[in-house]
Amino acid sequence: MVAPIEVTPVGTVESPLTDLAAAPKQGDECAPDAWLVFEPDVAPALDGLRTGDELIVLTWLDRADRAVLRVHPRGDRARPKQGVFGTRSPDRPNPIGLHRVTVLAFEGTRMRVSGLEAVDGTPLVDVKPVLSGEVGER
């Protein structure tokens, strides 16, 4: 058996989204602007990020069902069930959320972003820049 992995949240999501059932399934489906609120001890990690940057935000979907291995894609019961690894379902063995966002503003250790469908209180795992593929980029 593979040894367990420890992940420590670096912050949380502050969002007007509070109801999982009402939240958009993807960020480009009318997700409201939200705040990424980082822990003070990781503030130096924000250095170099700018308004307008596109980022990949990794979250821990803490309200997901980790026992689910098969789902109807997008919750559509008319579609046949398939394994969660072939879907973007939040319910999965390790519920890591992957979100492409755009930075709108900064206030200290708070970052306002667009395109985040995560609900209020969702733990932040990591943030990475979207790379354009240019040599030497970040």
LOFIRO-443464 format. One record per residue (C-alpha): residue in one letter; x, y negated, z. Coordinates in steps of 0.1 Angstrom, whole numbers, always signed. Layout:
residues N
res->A&u->X&v->Y&w->Z
...
END
This chain:
residues 138
res->M&u->+0&v->+0&w->+0
res->V&u->+11&v->-35&w->-8
res->A&u->+19&v->-57&w->+22
res->P&u->-6&v->-85&w->+30
res->I&u->+0&v->-120&w->+18
res->E&u->-3&v->-150&w->+40
res->V&u->-17&v->-182&w->+25
res->T&u->-19&v->-214&w->+45
res->P&u->-44&v->-241&w->+33
res->V&u->-28&v->-274&w->+24
res->G&u->-61&v->-293&w->+28
res->T&u->-98&v->-292&w->+21
res->V&u->-124&v->-304&w->-4
res->E&u->-147&v->-332&w->+4
res->S&u->-176&v->-330&w->-20
res->P&u->-213&v->-339&w->-22
res->L&u->-218&v->-303&w->-33
res->T&u->-230&v->-284&w->-2
res->D&u->-253&v->-257&w->-16
res->L&u->-235&v->-228&w->-34
res->A&u->-266&v->-219&w->-54
res->A&u->-269&v->-255&w->-67
res->A&u->-232&v->-261&w->-75
res->P&u->-222&v->-260&w->-111
res->K&u->-204&v->-228&w->-122
res->Q&u->-175&v->-248&w->-139
res->G&u->-162&v->-283&w->-134
res->D&u->-172&v->-294&w->-169
res->E&u->-208&v->-286&w->-161
res->C&u->-216&v->-320&w->-144
res->A&u->-195&v->-315&w->-113
res->P&u->-195&v->-347&w->-92
res->D&u->-163&v->-365&w->-83
res->A&u->-147&v->-351&w->-51
res->W&u->-118&v->-357&w->-27
res->L&u->-89&v->-334&w->-21
res->V&u->-79&v->-341&w->+15
res->F&u->-44&v->-329&w->+22
res->E&u->-29&v->-321&w->+56
res->P&u->-4&v->-348&w->+67
res->D&u->+25&v->-324&w->+68
res->V&u->+23&v->-318&w->+31
res->A&u->+21&v->-355&w->+21
res->P&u->+56&v->-355&w->+6
res->A&u->+44&v->-328&w->-19
res->L&u->+21&v->-355&w->-35
res->D&u->+51&v->-376&w->-46
res->G&u->+52&v->-379&w->-84
res->L&u->+14&v->-374&w->-89
res->R&u->-3&v->-403&w->-106
res->T&u->-38&v->-415&w->-115
res->G&u->-48&v->-399&w->-148
res->D&u->-28&v->-367&w->-142
res->E&u->-45&v->-335&w->-151
res->L&u->-40&v->-308&w->-124
res->I&u->-48&v->-272&w->-117
res->V&u->-63&v->-270&w->-82
res->L&u->-62&v->-236&w->-65
res->T&u->-88&v->-231&w->-37
res->W&u->-98&v->-203&w->-14
res->L&u->-135&v->-196&w->-20
res->D&u->-142&v->-189&w->+16
res->R&u->-179&v->-182&w->+12
res->A&u->-174&v->-156&w->-15
res->D&u->-182&v->-119&w->-11
res->R&u->-148&v->-101&w->-12
res->A&u->-165&v->-66&w->-15
res->V&u->-180&v->-74&w->-50
res->L&u->-162&v->-57&w->-79
res->R&u->-188&v->-59&w->-106
res->V&u->-212&v->-88&w->-115
res->H&u->-236&v->-100&w->-142
res->P&u->-215&v->-127&w->-160
res->R&u->-226&v->-162&w->-149
res->G&u->-253&v->-145&w->-127
res->D&u->-273&v->-138&w->-158
res->R&u->-291&v->-104&w->-152
res->A&u->-299&v->-101&w->-189
res->R&u->-261&v->-96&w->-194
res->P&u->-246&v->-62&w->-184
res->K&u->-225&v->-60&w->-153
res->Q&u->-187&v->-60&w->-158
res->G&u->-157&v->-61&w->-135
res->V&u->-150&v->-94&w->-118
res->F&u->-115&v->-96&w->-132
res->G&u->-131&v->-102&w->-166
res->T&u->-152&v->-131&w->-152
res->R&u->-149&v->-164&w->-133
res->S&u->-171&v->-151&w->-105
res->P&u->-162&v->-165&w->-71
res->D&u->-171&v->-131&w->-56
res->R&u->-140&v->-109&w->-59
res->P&u->-114&v->-92&w->-38
res->N&u->-92&v->-123&w->-35
res->P&u->-115&v->-153&w->-40
res->I&u->-90&v->-178&w->-54
res->G&u->-107&v->-206&w->-73
res->L&u->-90&v->-222&w->-103
res->H&u->-101&v->-257&w->-113
res->R&u->-88&v->-281&w->-139
res->V&u->-93&v->-317&w->-126
res->T&u->-83&v->-352&w->-134
res->V&u->-69&v->-375&w->-108
res->L&u->-90&v->-407&w->-104
res->A&u->-75&v->-424&w->-73
res->F&u->-53&v->-420&w->-42
res->E&u->-60&v->-431&w->-6
res->G&u->-31&v->-420&w->+15
res->T&u->-33&v->-382&w->+16
res->R&u->-67&v->-382&w->-1
res->M&u->-69&v->-377&w->-39
res->R&u->-101&v->-384&w->-57
res->V&u->-107&v->-361&w->-87
res->S&u->-132&v->-354&w->-114
res->G&u->-143&v->-320&w->-126
res->L&u->-142&v->-301&w->-93
res->E&u->-171&v->-277&w->-87
res->A&u->-159&v->-265&w->-53
res->V&u->-183&v->-271&w->-24
res->D&u->-176&v->-293&w->+6
res->G&u->-152&v->-278&w->+31
res->T&u->-135&v->-254&w->+6
res->P&u->-99&v->-248&w->+16
res->L&u->-71&v->-260&w->-8
res->V&u->-44&v->-235&w->-15
res->D&u->-22&v->-254&w->-40
res->V&u->-20&v->-280&w->-67
res->K&u->+0&v->-278&w->-100
res->P&u->+3&v->-301&w->-130
res->V&u->-12&v->-291&w->-163
res->L&u->+18&v->-288&w->-186
res->S&u->+17&v->-298&w->-222
res->G&u->+44&v->-272&w->-232
res->E&u->+71&v->-298&w->-238
res->V&u->+107&v->-288&w->-229
res->G&u->+118&v->-304&w->-197
res->E&u->+83&v->-312&w->-185
res->R&u->+80&v->-312&w->-147
END
